[in-house]
Amino acid sequence: MKGIVLLGKEQVEIRDGLEKPSIQDDEILIRVKRVGICGSDVESYQTGGMYIPGNIIGHEFSGEIEDVGASVKKLKPGMRVTVNPQLPCNECYWCLQGKENMCKLQNYSLGTTENGAMREYINVKAERTHVLPDNVSYDAGAVVEPLSIAIYAVRESGFKLGDNAVVFGAGAIGLMTIQVLKAAGASKIYVLEPVESKQKRALAVGANKVFKPNMWNKITRLTNKIGPDHIFDCVGVPDTYMTSIQLVKKGGHITVIGLHVESFEMRGFMQLSLNNITMRGVYGYDQNIFRIAINMLEQGKINLNEVITKKIKLEEVPEMLNVLAHPPHEEIKVIVDLE
């Protein structure tokens, strides 16, 4: 069996001869069909951090059940599935409150602390598995995980039917956030994105207008000169933090989805208090959100033609990670096809 193993900073290898996993009574064995390359995969490749060196990467995936454990009742061989890669303890305060994304074992998941899906077979807990409807392809099944991030962000933001919103960044999460906002009844959706090809994709999935980041003042004029109701920061860098505080209306909401690991000086922070702005971070999703993501795909509410930009084979992953780690490039979501 072949798989992609992270060794360290800008070091991955295609490892052959990996042992086919065995399964416990509460597990299933999946023949992997598709795996999405996530931004966190790329970041780990760039830095050598986040993921455990020596582990197989990949946490956005879909496949077909090949075998089930003795105690698994509802899942059967041949079913098409995707998997919630989070591995909560199900015992801590947060898990018992239904907030598994805040589990004390935060970041304990497939593809990070545990071997992931960028291999021919993977064993997973049956409880983390979701059956795909007949009209949801393996490609779509591999983007349920990032779509869940966008859905969770909109749900937690306090967004209401008829509100307007600005999305910072038109990468994979940004493009899906636009579509979730549209499905949720946004009156107007504006996007700040510097790359022309991504600007066009944002318009194609439902944005009303798209601007380069240094033109953010134009959005103020388009929102009765008071600013937008909501900002969804899918980039999460110092400039977007500070622009969001300047742009959002008094009493508005800023939801930070993008992750920034380095410290920086925050300017204009007093406006957060003076203008009664709500700024919050969001991370992950839960099992119910995962189901909602699948339902949205089943109902045709998400256009993946503008999100999935390339499909590659397992042997091409090292080269693609190098491309994605060294922009500029035109890729949004790259899917690895293991069939």
Beta strands, then each sheet from edge to edge (+ up, - down):
strand 1: 3-8
strand 2: 11-15
strand 3: 27-36
strand 4: 60-68
strand 5: 80-83
strand 6: 121-125
strand 7: 129-131
strand 8: 165-168
strand 9: 189-192
strand 10: 209-211
strand 11: 230-233
strand 12: 253-256
strand 13: 278-281
strand 14: 308-313
strand 15: 333-337
sheet 1: 1+ 2-
sheet 2: 6+ 3- 4+ 5- 7+
sheet 3: 6+ 3- 15+ 14+
sheet 4: 10+ 9+ 8+ 11+ 12+ 13+
end
